[in-house]
Amino acid sequence: MTQSDLTLIREKHAQLDGLLPKLQADAWVVFCREGSDPSTLLFAGHAMVGLSAFVFTPSGRKIALVADYDRVGIEQPGVFGDVIAYGREGLDGHLRAVWAELKPGVVALNQHEDDYLVDGLTVGLLRKLEKTVGDDGLGARAVTSAPVLEPLRARKSPEELRRLRRAVELTEQLLDEAGQFMRVGLTERDVAEHIKRRQRELGVTHSFSDGAAVMTGTVGLGHRSAGDAPLLEGDTVVIDMGVFVEGYTSDVMRTYYLARRGESAPPPEVQRRFDAAMAAVHASVAAMRPGVAGHEVDAVARRVLEEHGAPVYTHALGHQIGRTVHDGGTTLAPLGDRYGSRGLGRLEVGEVYTVEPVVHGRTGVDGHPIGPEQDVVVTETGAEFISTPPTGLVLVR
């Protein structure tokens, strides 16, 4: 474990110390095995291998029950008051002893209807937990751990922000290089393979889409891998990509215009769509500040696109990034069944969001697609770009 890893875990536990007194339960229990629950990355620094139980109380007590081969990594940061390591005898007896001491009535568990990163407790493990502590009704009475786990994940510490900024910096470097490599006659796959090669050379791994989502306007945008579609004159190409740096990811889009012979600028209609997208980016970021609801920010971007006569996206305006590319919690999303309660959350200092008012379409059908996605962090007075908003379309001659 590096010094920066130790710093990160200790920063997250300092945040946890401020959250636990607000826990509306007698204990928060994380019961997991073989990487089943992503929350352990936040407070332990890595996914667990053996069957494990972490118990946190409102008084600030932190108990880790782990396999003996997981012990050193849990003890090293010095953040757990009690570390109980089991051997051949297994976990069950140790957990029953802790349960008998604490006698928790209401327990918070990692379960949630809308936020998949809080929903880490599997059905099988819940049944095992109930059997181990002798309480068949535990799951029915339990409350969600979201009031603690969501802000712990969302509020980025200084070390987390350093890693996120570095991930964005390398992503923008790769996007610059892709624009220099790109030319008419290549395919989406050619550009994606170039990006993947450069990722390997830089020692980073990709966040999604097999390296990078390289999407020509003739095929259209979406969650897909690059294909064999050719890059054609007069088309736009959108690259949506992110890279992991020390466990934290970026997520940025850039749009390129493949100039026809003799063109020195994009056609007016393409430029109009780009201007609409960037106006929506800047307006929505200007609306972001602590206390504003996610759906309120989303509404700003939709209104700006409508005012510019551009088609309005049907998905959310943006999501949080961090340990994962869709980092749970509050989302810049409209109200309705698709996103459940995620748009009701209110922005908090330290949260990092994507802002992506994509102008969808297909070149030659209903208009060139434009991908304007940027990454921003919420500050005490508003929001600050982590990425660099483009001032114009990248012209590929």
DRENDO-1510 file (C-alpha; in Angstrom, 1 decimal, always signed):
<recs>
REC; n; res; u; v; w
REC; 1; MET; +0.0; +0.0; +0.0 .
REC; 2; THR; +1.5; +3.3; -1.1 .
REC; 3; GLN; +1.6; +6.5; +1.0 .
REC; 4; SER; -1.0; +8.1; -1.2 .
REC; 5; ASP; -3.3; +5.0; -0.6 .
REC; 6; LEU; -2.9; +5.4; +3.1 .
REC; 7; THR; -3.6; +9.1; +2.9 .
REC; 8; LEU; -6.7; +8.4; +0.9 .
REC; 9; ILE; -8.1; +5.8; +3.3 .
REC; 10; ARG; -7.4; +8.1; +6.3 .
REC; 11; GLU; -9.1; +11.0; +4.5 .
REC; 12; LYS; -12.2; +8.9; +3.9 .
REC; 13; HIS; -12.3; +7.8; +7.5 .
REC; 14; ALA; -12.1; +11.4; +8.6 .
REC; 15; GLN; -15.2; +12.0; +6.5 .
REC; 16; LEU; -16.8; +8.9; +8.0 .
REC; 17; ASP; -16.1; +10.2; +11.5 .
REC; 18; GLY; -18.4; +13.2; +10.7 .
REC; 19; LEU; -21.1; +11.0; +9.2 .
REC; 20; LEU; -21.5; +8.2; +11.7 .
REC; 21; PRO; -23.0; +10.3; +14.5 .
REC; 22; LYS; -25.9; +11.0; +12.1 .
REC; 23; LEU; -26.5; +7.3; +11.5 .
REC; 24; GLN; -30.2; +6.6; +12.1 .
REC; 25; ALA; -29.5; +3.0; +13.3 .
REC; 26; ASP; -27.6; +1.2; +16.0 .
REC; 27; ALA; -25.0; -0.1; +13.6 .
REC; 28; TRP; -24.1; +0.0; +9.9 .
REC; 29; VAL; -23.0; -3.5; +8.8 .
REC; 30; VAL; -21.2; -4.2; +5.6 .
REC; 31; PHE; -21.3; -8.0; +5.0 .
REC; 32; CYS; -19.4; -9.1; +1.9 .
REC; 33; ARG; -17.1; -11.6; +0.1 .
REC; 34; GLU; -14.9; -11.8; -3.0 .
REC; 35; GLY; -15.4; -8.2; -4.0 .
REC; 36; SER; -19.2; -8.4; -3.8 .
REC; 37; ASP; -19.6; -4.9; -2.3 .
REC; 38; PRO; -17.9; -1.9; -3.9 .
REC; 39; SER; -18.2; +0.2; -0.7 .
REC; 40; THR; -15.1; -1.5; +0.8 .
REC; 41; LEU; -13.0; +0.4; -1.7 .
REC; 42; LEU; -13.9; +3.6; +0.1 .
REC; 43; PHE; -13.1; +2.6; +3.7 .
REC; 44; ALA; -10.7; -0.3; +3.3 .
REC; 45; GLY; -8.9; +0.7; +0.1 .
REC; 46; HIS; -9.6; -2.6; -1.8 .
REC; 47; ALA; -12.1; -5.3; -2.5 .
REC; 48; MET; -12.3; -8.0; +0.1 .
REC; 49; VAL; -11.4; -11.6; -0.7 .
REC; 50; GLY; -12.6; -13.6; +2.3 .
REC; 51; LEU; -16.0; -13.4; +3.9 .
REC; 52; SER; -15.9; -10.1; +5.9 .
REC; 53; ALA; -18.1; -8.0; +8.2 .
REC; 54; PHE; -17.5; -4.4; +8.9 .
REC; 55; VAL; -19.5; -2.8; +11.8 .
REC; 56; PHE; -19.7; +0.9; +12.4 .
REC; 57; THR; -21.7; +2.6; +15.2 .
REC; 58; PRO; -22.9; +6.1; +15.7 .
REC; 59; SER; -20.4; +6.5; +18.6 .
REC; 60; GLY; -17.6; +6.1; +16.1 .
REC; 61; ARG; -16.6; +2.5; +16.9 .
REC; 62; LYS; -15.3; +0.7; +13.9 .
REC; 63; ILE; -14.9; -3.1; +13.9 .
REC; 64; ALA; -13.5; -5.2; +11.1 .
REC; 65; LEU; -13.9; -9.0; +11.0 .
REC; 66; VAL; -11.8; -10.4; +8.2 .
REC; 67; ALA; -10.0; -13.5; +7.0 .
REC; 68; ASP; -6.5; -13.8; +8.3 .
REC; 69; TYR; -5.0; -13.3; +4.9 .
REC; 70; ASP; -6.9; -9.9; +4.6 .
REC; 71; ARG; -5.7; -8.7; +8.0 .
REC; 72; VAL; -2.6; -6.8; +7.1 .
REC; 73; GLY; -4.2; -4.6; +4.6 .
REC; 74; ILE; -7.0; -3.7; +7.0 .
REC; 75; GLU; -4.6; -3.0; +10.0 .
REC; 76; GLN; -2.0; -0.9; +8.0 .
REC; 77; PRO; -3.9; +2.4; +7.8 .
REC; 78; GLY; -4.8; +2.3; +11.5 .
REC; 79; VAL; -8.4; +3.4; +11.1 .
REC; 80; PHE; -10.2; +0.4; +12.7 .
REC; 81; GLY; -10.4; +0.3; +16.5 .
REC; 82; ASP; -10.9; -3.5; +16.4 .
REC; 83; VAL; -9.6; -5.9; +13.8 .
REC; 84; ILE; -10.7; -9.5; +14.4 .
REC; 85; ALA; -9.0; -12.0; +12.0 .
REC; 86; TYR; -10.4; -15.5; +11.7 .
REC; 87; GLY; -8.7; -18.7; +10.6 .
REC; 88; ARG; -10.0; -22.2; +10.0 .
REC; 89; GLU; -12.8; -21.6; +12.6 .
REC; 90; GLY; -14.5; -19.1; +10.2 .
REC; 91; LEU; -16.2; -15.8; +10.8 .
REC; 92; ASP; -19.6; -16.8; +12.3 .
REC; 93; GLY; -18.6; -17.2; +15.9 .
REC; 94; HIS; -16.7; -13.9; +16.0 .
REC; 95; LEU; -19.6; -12.1; +14.4 .
REC; 96; ARG; -22.1; -13.6; +16.9 .
REC; 97; ALA; -19.9; -12.4; +19.8 .
REC; 98; VAL; -19.8; -8.8; +18.4 .
REC; 99; TRP; -23.6; -8.9; +17.9 .
REC; 100; ALA; -24.2; -10.1; +21.4 .
REC; 101; GLU; -22.0; -7.2; +22.7 .
REC; 102; LEU; -23.6; -4.5; +20.6 .
REC; 103; LYS; -27.2; -5.8; +20.7 .
REC; 104; PRO; -28.2; -3.7; +17.6 .
REC; 105; GLY; -32.0; -3.2; +17.2 .
REC; 106; VAL; -32.0; -1.2; +14.0 .
REC; 107; VAL; -29.3; -2.0; +11.5 .
REC; 108; ALA; -28.3; -0.1; +8.3 .
REC; 109; LEU; -27.5; -2.4; +5.4 .
REC; 110; ASN; -26.2; -1.8; +1.9 .
REC; 111; GLN; -29.6; -2.0; +0.1 .
REC; 112; HIS; -31.2; +0.5; -2.2 .
REC; 113; GLU; -33.9; +0.6; -4.9 .
REC; 114; ASP; -32.2; +3.2; -7.1 .
REC; 115; ASP; -28.5; +3.5; -6.3 .
REC; 116; TYR; -26.7; +0.4; -7.4 .
REC; 117; LEU; -23.5; +1.4; -5.5 .
REC; 118; VAL; -25.4; +1.3; -2.2 .
REC; 119; ASP; -27.1; -2.0; -3.1 .
REC; 120; GLY; -24.1; -4.2; -2.4 .
REC; 121; LEU; -25.6; -6.8; -0.1 .
REC; 122; THR; -26.7; -9.8; -2.1 .
REC; 123; VAL; -29.8; -11.9; -1.2 .
REC; 124; GLY; -27.6; -14.9; -0.3 .
REC; 125; LEU; -25.4; -12.9; +2.1 .
REC; 126; LEU; -28.5; -11.3; +3.7 .
REC; 127; ARG; -29.8; -14.8; +4.4 .
REC; 128; LYS; -26.4; -15.9; +5.8 .
REC; 129; LEU; -26.2; -12.8; +8.0 .
REC; 130; GLU; -29.7; -13.5; +9.4 .
REC; 131; LYS; -28.8; -17.1; +10.1 .
REC; 132; THR; -25.5; -16.2; +11.7 .
REC; 133; VAL; -26.9; -13.7; +14.1 .
REC; 134; GLY; -30.1; -15.7; +14.7 .
REC; 135; ASP; -32.5; -13.0; +13.5 .
REC; 136; ASP; -34.8; -14.0; +10.6 .
REC; 137; GLY; -36.4; -10.6; +10.5 .
REC; 138; LEU; -33.2; -8.5; +10.3 .
REC; 139; GLY; -33.5; -7.7; +6.6 .
REC; 140; ALA; -37.2; -6.7; +6.9 .
REC; 141; ARG; -36.4; -4.2; +9.7 .
REC; 142; ALA; -33.2; -2.9; +8.3 .
REC; 143; VAL; -32.8; +0.6; +6.9 .
REC; 144; THR; -30.6; +1.6; +4.0 .
REC; 145; SER; -27.1; +2.8; +4.6 .
REC; 146; ALA; -27.5; +5.5; +1.9 .
REC; 147; PRO; -27.4; +8.5; +4.4 .
REC; 148; VAL; -23.9; +7.5; +5.3 .
REC; 149; LEU; -22.6; +5.6; +2.2 .
REC; 150; GLU; -23.8; +8.0; -0.5 .
REC; 151; PRO; -22.0; +11.2; +1.0 .
REC; 152; LEU; -19.0; +9.1; +1.8 .
REC; 153; ARG; -18.7; +8.1; -1.8 .
REC; 154; ALA; -19.7; +11.5; -3.3 .
REC; 155; ARG; -17.7; +14.0; -1.3 .
REC; 156; LYS; -14.3; +13.7; -2.8 .
REC; 157; SER; -11.3; +14.2; -0.5 .
REC; 158; PRO; -8.2; +16.1; -1.6 .
REC; 159; GLU; -6.4; +12.9; -2.7 .
REC; 160; GLU; -9.4; +11.7; -4.6 .
REC; 161; LEU; -9.6; +15.1; -6.4 .
REC; 162; ARG; -5.9; +14.9; -7.3 .
REC; 163; ARG; -6.4; +11.5; -8.9 .
REC; 164; LEU; -9.5; +12.6; -10.8 .
REC; 165; ARG; -7.8; +15.7; -12.1 .
REC; 166; ARG; -4.9; +13.6; -13.4 .
REC; 167; ALA; -7.3; +11.2; -15.1 .
REC; 168; VAL; -9.0; +14.1; -16.9 .
REC; 169; GLU; -5.6; +15.5; -17.9 .
REC; 170; LEU; -4.5; +12.3; -19.5 .
REC; 171; THR; -7.9; +11.8; -21.2 .
REC; 172; GLU; -7.6; +15.3; -22.8 .
REC; 173; GLN; -4.1; +14.4; -23.9 .
REC; 174; LEU; -5.4; +11.3; -25.6 .
REC; 175; LEU; -8.3; +13.2; -27.2 .
REC; 176; ASP; -5.8; +15.7; -28.6 .
REC; 177; GLU; -3.7; +12.9; -30.0 .
REC; 178; ALA; -6.8; +11.2; -31.5 .
REC; 179; GLY; -7.6; +14.4; -33.4 .
REC; 180; GLN; -4.1; +14.4; -34.9 .
REC; 181; PHE; -4.3; +10.8; -35.8 .
REC; 182; MET; -7.8; +10.9; -37.3 .
REC; 183; ARG; -8.4; +11.3; -41.1 .
REC; 184; VAL; -11.0; +10.5; -43.7 .
REC; 185; GLY; -10.8; +6.8; -44.8 .
REC; 186; LEU; -10.1; +5.4; -41.4 .
REC; 187; THR; -12.7; +3.5; -39.4 .
REC; 188; GLU; -14.1; +4.0; -35.9 .
REC; 189; ARG; -12.1; +0.9; -34.9 .
REC; 190; ASP; -8.9; +2.3; -36.3 .
REC; 191; VAL; -9.2; +5.4; -34.1 .
REC; 192; ALA; -10.2; +3.3; -31.1 .
REC; 193; GLU; -7.2; +0.9; -31.5 .
REC; 194; HIS; -4.9; +4.0; -31.7 .
REC; 195; ILE; -6.3; +5.3; -28.4 .
REC; 196; LYS; -6.0; +1.8; -26.7 .
REC; 197; ARG; -2.4; +1.6; -27.8 .
REC; 198; ARG; -1.6; +5.0; -26.3 .
REC; 199; GLN; -3.5; +4.1; -23.1 .
REC; 200; ARG; -1.2; +1.1; -22.7 .
REC; 201; GLU; +1.9; +3.3; -23.3 .
REC; 202; LEU; +0.7; +5.8; -20.7 .
REC; 203; GLY; +0.1; +3.0; -18.2 .
REC; 204; VAL; -3.6; +3.6; -17.7 .
REC; 205; THR; -6.7; +1.5; -18.3 .
REC; 206; HIS; -9.9; +2.5; -20.0 .
REC; 207; SER; -13.2; +3.2; -18.1 .
REC; 208; PHE; -15.7; +1.8; -20.7 .
REC; 209; SER; -16.4; +0.8; -24.3 .
REC; 210; ASP; -13.3; -1.3; -24.9 .
REC; 211; GLY; -10.9; +1.7; -24.7 .
REC; 212; ALA; -13.0; +4.5; -26.2 .
REC; 213; ALA; -16.4; +5.0; -27.8 .
REC; 214; VAL; -15.5; +6.4; -31.2 .
REC; 215; MET; -18.8; +7.1; -32.9 .
REC; 216; THR; -19.4; +8.5; -36.4 .
REC; 217; GLY; -22.4; +10.7; -37.1 .
REC; 218; THR; -23.7; +8.4; -39.9 .
REC; 219; VAL; -24.2; +5.6; -37.4 .
REC; 220; GLY; -25.1; +7.8; -34.4 .
REC; 221; LEU; -24.3; +7.9; -30.7 .
REC; 222; GLY; -25.0; +5.4; -27.9 .
REC; 223; HIS; -23.4; +3.1; -25.5 .
REC; 224; ARG; -21.5; +0.9; -28.0 .
REC; 225; SER; -18.0; -0.1; -29.0 .
REC; 226; ALA; -16.3; +1.3; -32.1 .
REC; 227; GLY; -17.2; -0.6; -35.3 .
REC; 228; ASP; -16.2; -0.7; -38.9 .
REC; 229; ALA; -18.1; +2.5; -40.0 .
REC; 230; PRO; -15.8; +4.7; -42.1 .
REC; 231; LEU; -14.9; +8.3; -41.3 .
REC; 232; LEU; -16.4; +10.3; -44.1 .
REC; 233; GLU; -16.1; +13.9; -45.3 .
REC; 234; GLY; -18.7; +16.2; -43.9 .
REC; 235; ASP; -19.4; +14.0; -40.9 .
REC; 236; THR; -18.9; +14.6; -37.1 .
REC; 237; VAL; -17.1; +12.1; -35.0 .
REC; 238; VAL; -17.7; +11.9; -31.2 .
REC; 239; ILE; -15.2; +10.3; -28.9 .
REC; 240; ASP; -16.5; +9.5; -25.4 .
REC; 241; MET; -13.9; +8.1; -23.1 .
REC; 242; GLY; -12.3; +8.0; -19.7 .
REC; 243; VAL; -9.3; +6.4; -18.1 .
REC; 244; PHE; -8.5; +5.1; -14.6 .
REC; 245; VAL; -5.7; +6.7; -12.6 .
REC; 246; GLU; -5.0; +5.1; -9.3 .
REC; 247; GLY; -8.6; +3.8; -9.1 .
REC; 248; TYR; -10.4; +7.0; -10.2 .
REC; 249; THR; -11.9; +7.7; -13.6 .
REC; 250; SER; -12.6; +10.6; -15.9 .
REC; 251; ASP; -15.4; +10.8; -18.5 .
REC; 252; VAL; -15.1; +13.3; -21.3 .
REC; 253; MET; -16.5; +13.7; -24.8 .
REC; 254; ARG; -15.0; +15.6; -27.7 .
REC; 255; THR; -16.5; +16.3; -31.1 .
REC; 256; TYR; -14.6; +16.5; -34.4 .
REC; 257; TYR; -15.7; +17.7; -37.8 .
REC; 258; LEU; -14.2; +16.0; -40.9 .
REC; 259; ALA; -13.9; +18.9; -43.3 .
REC; 260; ARG; -14.8; +18.5; -46.9 .
REC; 261; ARG; -12.2; +19.6; -49.5 .
REC; 262; GLY; -11.9; +23.4; -49.5 .
REC; 263; GLU; -13.8; +23.9; -46.1 .
REC; 264; SER; -12.1; +26.0; -43.5 .
REC; 265; ALA; -14.9; +25.8; -41.0 .
REC; 266; PRO; -17.9; +23.6; -40.2 .
REC; 267; PRO; -21.2; +24.4; -42.1 .
REC; 268; PRO; -23.5; +26.8; -40.3 .
REC; 269; GLU; -26.0; +24.1; -39.2 .
REC; 270; VAL; -23.2; +22.0; -37.6 .
REC; 271; GLN; -21.8; +25.0; -35.9 .
REC; 272; ARG; -25.3; +26.0; -34.7 .
REC; 273; ARG; -25.7; +22.6; -33.0 .
REC; 274; PHE; -22.3; +22.8; -31.4 .
REC; 275; ASP; -23.0; +26.3; -30.1 .
REC; 276; ALA; -26.3; +25.1; -28.6 .
REC; 277; ALA; -24.6; +22.2; -26.8 .
REC; 278; MET; -21.9; +24.4; -25.3 .
REC; 279; ALA; -24.4; +27.1; -24.3 .
REC; 280; ALA; -26.3; +24.3; -22.4 .
REC; 281; VAL; -23.0; +23.2; -20.8 .
REC; 282; HIS; -22.1; +26.6; -19.5 .
REC; 283; ALA; -25.6; +27.5; -18.4 .
REC; 284; SER; -26.1; +24.3; -16.4 .
REC; 285; VAL; -22.6; +24.6; -14.8 .
REC; 286; ALA; -23.4; +28.2; -13.8 .
REC; 287; ALA; -26.6; +26.9; -12.1 .
REC; 288; MET; -24.7; +24.3; -10.0 .
REC; 289; ARG; -24.0; +25.1; -6.4 .
REC; 290; PRO; -24.5; +23.4; -3.0 .
REC; 291; GLY; -28.2; +22.9; -2.2 .
REC; 292; VAL; -29.5; +22.9; -5.8 .
REC; 293; ALA; -31.4; +19.7; -6.7 .
REC; 294; GLY; -30.1; +17.6; -9.6 .
REC; 295; HIS; -33.3; +17.9; -11.6 .
REC; 296; GLU; -33.1; +21.7; -11.4 .
REC; 297; VAL; -29.7; +21.7; -13.1 .
REC; 298; ASP; -31.0; +19.3; -15.7 .
REC; 299; ALA; -33.9; +21.6; -16.4 .
REC; 300; VAL; -31.6; +24.5; -17.2 .
REC; 301; ALA; -29.8; +22.5; -19.9 .
REC; 302; ARG; -33.0; +21.4; -21.5 .
REC; 303; ARG; -34.4; +24.9; -21.6 .
REC; 304; VAL; -31.2; +26.3; -23.3 .
REC; 305; LEU; -31.3; +23.6; -26.0 .
REC; 306; GLU; -35.0; +24.4; -26.7 .
REC; 307; GLU; -34.2; +28.1; -26.9 .
REC; 308; HIS; -31.5; +27.3; -29.5 .
REC; 309; GLY; -33.8; +25.1; -31.5 .
REC; 310; ALA; -31.8; +21.9; -30.8 .
REC; 311; PRO; -33.2; +18.5; -30.0 .
REC; 312; VAL; -33.3; +17.8; -26.3 .
REC; 313; TYR; -31.7; +14.6; -25.0 .
REC; 314; THR; -33.9; +12.0; -23.3 .
REC; 315; HIS; -31.4; +10.8; -20.7 .
REC; 316; ALA; -30.0; +12.6; -17.7 .
REC; 317; LEU; -27.8; +15.7; -18.0 .
REC; 318; GLY; -25.0; +14.1; -15.9 .
REC; 319; HIS; -23.8; +11.7; -13.3 .
REC; 320; GLN; -21.2; +11.6; -10.6 .
REC; 321; ILE; -17.7; +10.1; -11.3 .
REC; 322; GLY; -15.2; +8.7; -8.9 .
REC; 323; ARG; -14.3; +5.1; -8.2 .
REC; 324; THR; -16.7; +4.2; -11.0 .
REC; 325; VAL; -17.8; +6.0; -14.2 .
REC; 326; HIS; -21.4; +6.1; -12.9 .
REC; 327; ASP; -20.7; +6.8; -9.3 .
REC; 328; GLY; -24.2; +6.6; -7.8 .
REC; 329; GLY; -25.8; +9.2; -5.5 .
REC; 330; THR; -27.4; +12.4; -6.8 .
REC; 331; THR; -27.8; +12.6; -10.5 .
REC; 332; LEU; -28.5; +15.6; -12.8 .
REC; 333; ALA; -31.6; +13.8; -13.9 .
REC; 334; PRO; -35.2; +14.7; -14.7 .
REC; 335; LEU; -38.0; +13.6; -12.4 .
REC; 336; GLY; -39.9; +10.5; -13.4 .
REC; 337; ASP; -39.7; +6.7; -13.4 .
REC; 338; ARG; -36.5; +6.3; -15.4 .
REC; 339; TYR; -34.2; +7.8; -12.8 .
REC; 340; GLY; -36.4; +7.3; -9.7 .
REC; 341; SER; -35.4; +9.6; -6.8 .
REC; 342; ARG; -31.9; +10.3; -8.1 .
REC; 343; GLY; -32.7; +13.7; -9.4 .
REC; 344; LEU; -34.1; +14.9; -6.1 .
REC; 345; GLY; -30.7; +14.8; -4.4 .
REC; 346; ARG; -29.1; +18.2; -3.7 .
REC; 347; LEU; -25.6; +19.0; -4.7 .
REC; 348; GLU; -22.8; +19.1; -2.1 .
REC; 349; VAL; -19.3; +20.5; -1.9 .
REC; 350; GLY; -16.8; +18.0; -3.3 .
REC; 351; GLU; -19.1; +16.1; -5.6 .
REC; 352; VAL; -17.8; +15.6; -9.2 .
REC; 353; TYR; -20.2; +15.4; -12.0 .
REC; 354; THR; -20.3; +15.0; -15.8 .
REC; 355; VAL; -22.3; +17.6; -17.7 .
REC; 356; GLU; -23.4; +16.2; -21.1 .
REC; 357; PRO; -26.3; +17.9; -22.9 .
REC; 358; VAL; -25.7; +15.8; -26.0 .
REC; 359; VAL; -27.3; +16.9; -29.2 .
REC; 360; HIS; -28.4; +13.6; -30.7 .
REC; 361; GLY; -28.9; +12.9; -34.4 .
REC; 362; ARG; -27.6; +11.1; -37.4 .
REC; 363; THR; -25.7; +12.8; -40.1 .
REC; 364; GLY; -27.8; +13.0; -43.3 .
REC; 365; VAL; -30.9; +12.0; -41.4 .
REC; 366; ASP; -31.8; +14.5; -38.7 .
REC; 367; GLY; -28.6; +16.3; -38.0 .
REC; 368; HIS; -25.0; +15.9; -36.9 .
REC; 369; PRO; -24.5; +14.6; -33.4 .
REC; 370; ILE; -22.6; +16.7; -30.9 .
REC; 371; GLY; -21.0; +15.3; -27.7 .
REC; 372; PRO; -20.0; +18.2; -25.3 .
REC; 373; GLU; -19.4; +16.2; -22.1 .
REC; 374; GLN; -17.3; +17.9; -19.4 .
REC; 375; ASP; -16.3; +17.1; -15.8 .
REC; 376; VAL; -16.9; +19.6; -13.0 .
REC; 377; VAL; -16.5; +19.7; -9.2 .
REC; 378; VAL; -19.0; +21.4; -6.9 .
REC; 379; THR; -17.4; +24.1; -4.7 .
REC; 380; GLU; -18.6; +26.2; -1.8 .
REC; 381; THR; -19.6; +29.0; -4.2 .
REC; 382; GLY; -20.6; +27.1; -7.4 .
REC; 383; ALA; -18.9; +24.6; -9.7 .
REC; 384; GLU; -15.5; +24.5; -11.3 .
REC; 385; PHE; -14.5; +22.8; -14.5 .
REC; 386; ILE; -12.0; +20.0; -14.1 .
REC; 387; SER; -11.9; +19.4; -17.8 .
REC; 388; THR; -11.3; +22.1; -20.4 .
REC; 389; PRO; -14.5; +23.2; -22.3 .
REC; 390; PRO; -13.8; +23.4; -26.0 .
REC; 391; THR; -14.2; +26.8; -27.7 .
REC; 392; GLY; -15.0; +25.2; -31.1 .
REC; 393; LEU; -15.3; +22.0; -33.0 .
REC; 394; VAL; -12.0; +20.2; -33.7 .
REC; 395; LEU; -11.6; +20.6; -37.5 .
REC; 396; VAL; -10.0; +17.5; -39.1 .
REC; 397; ARG; -8.8; +18.4; -42.6 .
</recs>
